[in-house]
Amino acid sequence: MKLGALAAALGARLAGAGAAVHAEREVQRVASLDDAGPEEVAALYSARAAPALMTTRAAAVLVGAESGSASASVSASASASASESASGSASASASASESASASGSSSSAPAAGRASSLAWAGAWPEGVARLEVDDARAALAQAARLLHGARPWAAAPPAGRGCADPQAYVAPGADVAPDVTLFPFSYVGPGAVVGAGTVLETGARVMDRAVVGRASRVGAGAYVGPGCVLGARVVLGPNAVVGGEGFGFTGRGAGRARVPHVGIVVLEDDVELGAGTCVDRAALGETRVGRGAKLDNLVHVAHNVRIGPGSVIAAQTGLSGSAVLGAEVALGGQVGVSDHARLGDGARVAAQAGVPGRDYPAGATLGGSPAVPVGEWRRTVAALRGLGRLRQRVAWLWERLAPGGGRGQGPGEGDAEEDGE
């Protein structure tokens, strides 16, 4: 693909010296700044990647509003030695700048966007095209889709796309669209429905009366339980489980008995589950994951949980029974949500937080265990880090102010150094 065509597809501005020549260059892939070669496109995200920009071999680099500080950092780094060798003239310039500032002149203080553009122009690697976009991360993702396809890692079906492998099994009474792709050892149970353009990878199982919507993909070893419903364009990663029996028992000890879970799971359109993620069927009614929600690898969703549309959940998070997440909720990795907790729309929970089973308002941002508003959590963490020093100070005061001249051990004095303060 020509770089000019890619820029047009991304809505990017091809900027810098030689833009017309760069537009005719062929690009084939995306890569990191460190690894990119002459036929690859990279992106600059932040100041931490600034040194790699000046040594990259990429054909082009995407820069966005979030890249401005990085570009300024590159510019500052590139000009540091020159500034040191011309300290006299730098001082004079600084004085002139201060004078202009005092007189209210705005010409020496360009807007943030202009400052970033000047920084890019002043410290940009030779021979590398610059693609200016609003959001470099989003643009790189779009470029990857254009150059690599939506799922470049997906295995090619041995029998061809839209074909059923001879070693796949479709039970009598199943309704499978003619263009469904069935890999070896995939299974479709009696009464199941599989929509047009769907792919069942090796060992995928769609059980009795389950429904899988059009253009979906059920990964290798993934399982869709009896009666469960997947909407259109749903993606299940390898070994994901939809509709396994929920965790519920009555009684105690040897008399403990499993509670039958007779409900189903519904995954709405455009939901994605990562590898090994499990969504349990409801005890009664539904466990539901809303449209466009994305769940990472190894997430556990218990019976009767409801996840709102557009929510994102990072790896190793667990949601206990009947928890409710509103729309666009974001959970970091290893979050635990207690049963019957309710998180309002747009709530955000920091990694490793433990959310007790109560209601939280829309837009809440939580951290810690038990979870509290994130500002309170950060203050608590900061206070804990200072406890060792506080103990030393108390011991010092005890030594000077306690009766008898502080002879003997004061409170906390004996172990004041345990924290390494």
Backbone hydrogen bonds, N-H to C=O, Kabsch-Sander energy under -0.5 kcal/mol:
donor,donor_aa,acceptor,acceptor_aa,energy
3,L,25,R,-2.9
4,G,23,A,-2.6
6,L,2,K,-2.3
7,A,3,L,-2.7
8,A,4,G,-2.0
9,A,5,A,-2.3
10,L,6,L,-2.1
11,G,7,A,-0.9
11,G,8,A,-0.5
12,A,7,A,-2.8
13,R,132,E,-2.3
14,L,12,A,-0.6
15,A,13,R,-0.9
15,A,130,R,-2.8
19,A,16,G,-1.0
22,H,18,G,-2.6
23,A,19,A,-1.9
24,E,21,V,-1.3
25,R,22,H,-2.0
27,V,1,M,-3.0
28,Q,39,E,-3.3
29,R,39,E,-1.4
31,A,41,V,-2.3
36,A,32,S,-2.3
40,E,37,G,-1.9
41,V,29,R,-2.0
42,A,60,A,-2.3
44,L,62,L,-2.8
45,Y,43,A,-0.6
49,A,46,S,-1.4
50,A,47,A,-1.5
53,L,49,A,-1.2
53,L,50,A,-0.7
54,M,50,A,-1.0
55,T,52,A,-0.8
56,T,52,A,-0.8
56,T,53,L,-0.8
57,R,36,A,-0.7
59,A,37,G,-0.8
59,A,40,E,-2.3
60,A,40,E,-1.1
61,V,129,A,-2.3
62,L,42,A,-2.6
63,V,131,L,-2.8
64,G,44,L,-0.5
65,A,134,D,-1.4
67,S,64,G,-1.7
68,G,65,A,-1.2
71,S,67,S,-2.5
72,A,68,G,-2.4
73,S,69,S,-2.0
74,V,70,A,-2.3
75,S,71,S,-2.6
76,A,72,A,-2.5
77,S,73,S,-2.5
78,A,74,V,-3.1
79,S,75,S,-1.7
80,A,76,A,-0.5
80,A,77,S,-0.9
83,S,79,S,-2.3
84,E,80,A,-2.1
85,S,81,S,-2.1
86,A,82,A,-0.9
87,S,84,E,-0.9
90,A,86,A,-2.3
91,S,87,S,-2.4
92,A,88,G,-2.0
93,S,89,S,-2.5
94,A,90,A,-2.8
95,S,91,S,-2.4
96,A,92,A,-2.4
97,S,93,S,-2.8
98,E,94,A,-2.7
99,S,95,S,-2.4
100,A,96,A,-2.6
101,S,97,S,-2.6
102,A,98,E,-2.5
103,S,99,S,-1.7
104,G,101,S,-1.3
105,S,100,A,-2.0
109,A,106,S,-1.6
115,A,111,A,-2.8
116,S,112,A,-2.2
117,S,113,G,-2.1
118,L,114,R,-2.5
119,A,115,A,-2.2
120,W,116,S,-2.5
121,A,117,S,-2.4
122,G,118,L,-1.9
123,A,119,A,-1.4
128,V,125,P,-1.5
129,A,59,A,-2.5
129,A,127,G,-0.5
130,R,15,A,-1.2
131,L,61,V,-2.5
131,L,129,A,-0.5
132,E,13,R,-2.7
132,E,130,R,-0.6
133,V,63,V,-2.9
133,V,131,L,-0.5
139,A,135,D,-2.3
140,L,136,A,-2.4
141,A,137,R,-2.1
142,Q,138,A,-2.2
143,A,139,A,-2.6
144,A,140,L,-2.4
145,R,141,A,-1.9
146,L,142,Q,-2.2
147,L,143,A,-2.5
148,H,144,A,-2.9
149,G,144,A,-0.7
149,G,145,R,-1.2
154,A,151,R,-1.7
160,G,157,P,-1.5
163,C,160,G,-1.5
165,D,163,C,-0.6
165,D,182,L,-2.2
168,A,165,D,-2.2
169,Y,186,S,-2.5
171,A,188,V,-2.9
174,A,171,A,-2.0
175,D,192,A,-3.3
176,V,174,A,-0.7
177,A,175,D,-0.5
177,A,194,V,-2.2
180,V,177,A,-1.7
181,T,198,T,-2.6
182,L,163,C,-2.4
182,L,180,V,-0.6
183,F,181,T,-0.6
183,F,200,L,-2.7
185,F,167,Q,-0.8
186,S,183,F,-1.7
187,Y,204,A,-2.5
188,V,169,Y,-2.1
189,G,206,V,-3.3
192,A,189,G,-1.8
193,V,210,A,-2.6
194,V,175,D,-2.7
195,G,212,V,-2.8
198,T,195,G,-1.4
199,V,216,S,-2.2
200,L,181,T,-2.9
201,E,199,V,-0.6
201,E,218,V,-2.7
203,G,184,P,-1.0
204,A,201,E,-2.5
205,R,222,A,-2.4
206,V,187,Y,-2.7
207,M,205,R,-0.6
207,M,224,V,-2.7
209,R,190,P,-1.4
210,A,207,M,-2.0
211,V,228,C,-2.7
212,V,193,V,-2.8
213,G,230,L,-1.4
213,G,231,G,-0.8
215,A,196,A,-2.7
216,S,213,G,-0.8
217,R,234,V,-2.7
218,V,199,V,-2.8
219,G,217,R,-0.7
219,G,236,L,-2.1
221,G,202,T,-1.4
222,A,219,G,-2.2
223,Y,240,A,-2.4
224,V,205,R,-2.7
225,G,223,Y,-0.5
225,G,242,V,-3.5
227,G,208,D,-1.7
228,C,225,G,-1.9
229,V,265,V,-2.6
230,L,211,V,-3.0
231,G,267,L,-2.4
233,R,214,R,-2.9
234,V,231,G,-0.7
235,V,271,V,-2.2
236,L,217,R,-2.8
237,G,235,V,-0.5
237,G,273,L,-2.4
239,N,220,A,-1.7
240,A,237,G,-1.9
241,V,277,T,-2.6
242,V,223,Y,-2.9
243,G,241,V,-0.6
243,G,279,V,-3.1
244,G,279,V,-0.7
248,G,246,G,-0.9
250,T,257,A,-2.8
255,G,252,R,-2.0
256,R,253,G,-1.8
257,A,250,T,-2.6
259,V,248,G,-2.9
262,V,260,P,-0.7
262,V,283,A,-2.2
263,G,282,A,-2.4
264,I,285,G,-2.1
266,V,287,T,-2.8
267,L,229,V,-2.7
268,E,266,V,-0.6
268,E,289,V,-2.5
270,D,232,A,-2.7
271,V,268,E,-1.2
272,E,293,A,-2.0
273,L,235,V,-2.7
274,G,295,L,-1.3
274,G,296,D,-0.8
276,G,238,P,-1.8
277,T,274,G,-1.7
278,C,299,V,-2.4
279,V,241,V,-2.8
280,D,278,C,-0.5
280,D,301,V,-3.0
281,R,244,G,-2.8
282,A,264,I,-1.0
287,T,264,I,-1.8
288,R,305,V,-2.0
289,V,266,V,-2.4
290,G,307,I,-2.8
292,G,269,D,-2.2
293,A,290,G,-1.9
294,K,311,S,-2.6
295,L,272,E,-3.0
296,D,313,I,-2.7
298,L,275,A,-2.0
299,V,296,D,-0.6
300,H,317,T,-2.6
301,V,278,C,-2.8
301,V,299,V,-0.5
302,A,300,H,-0.5
302,A,319,L,-2.2
305,V,302,A,-1.4
306,R,323,A,-2.1
307,I,288,R,-2.7
308,G,325,L,-1.0
308,G,326,G,-0.8
310,G,291,R,-1.8
311,S,308,G,-1.3
312,V,329,V,-2.5
313,I,294,K,-2.3
314,A,331,L,-2.4
316,Q,297,N,-1.0
317,T,314,A,-0.8
318,G,335,V,-2.4
319,L,300,H,-2.6
320,S,318,G,-0.5
320,S,337,V,-2.6
322,S,303,H,-1.9
323,A,320,S,-1.7
324,V,341,A,-2.9
325,L,306,R,-3.2
326,G,343,L,-2.3
328,E,309,P,-2.6
329,V,326,G,-0.8
330,A,347,A,-2.4
331,L,312,V,-2.3
332,G,349,V,-2.4
334,Q,315,A,-2.2
335,V,332,G,-1.0
336,G,353,A,-2.5
337,V,318,G,-2.6
338,S,336,G,-0.5
338,S,355,V,-2.8
340,H,321,G,-1.3
341,A,338,S,-1.6
342,R,358,R,-2.2
343,L,324,V,-2.7
344,G,342,R,-0.5
344,G,360,Y,-1.4
346,G,327,A,-2.8
347,A,344,G,-1.8
348,R,364,A,-2.9
349,V,330,A,-2.3
350,A,366,L,-2.8
352,Q,333,G,-2.4
353,A,350,A,-1.4
354,G,368,G,-1.7
355,V,336,G,-3.5
355,V,353,A,-0.5
358,R,356,P,-2.0
360,Y,342,R,-2.8
363,G,345,D,-2.0
364,A,361,P,-1.7
366,L,348,R,-2.9
367,G,372,V,-2.3
371,A,354,G,-3.2
372,V,367,G,-2.3
374,V,365,T,-2.8
376,E,373,P,-0.6
377,W,373,P,-2.0
378,R,374,V,-2.4
379,R,375,G,-2.1
380,T,376,E,-2.1
381,V,377,W,-2.4
382,A,378,R,-2.4
383,A,379,R,-2.3
384,L,380,T,-2.4
385,R,381,V,-2.0
386,G,382,A,-1.0
387,L,384,L,-1.4
390,L,386,G,-2.0
391,R,387,L,-2.5
392,Q,388,G,-1.7
393,R,389,R,-2.1
394,V,390,L,-2.4
395,A,391,R,-2.4
396,W,392,Q,-2.2
397,L,393,R,-2.4
398,W,394,V,-2.7
399,E,395,A,-2.2
400,R,396,W,-1.1
401,L,397,L,-2.7
402,A,398,W,-2.1
405,G,402,A,-0.8
406,G,402,A,-0.7
406,G,403,P,-0.5
407,R,404,G,-1.0
410,G,408,G,-0.5
413,E,410,G,-1.6
414,G,410,G,-0.6
416,A,413,E,-1.2
418,E,415,D,-1.6
420,G,417,E,-1.6
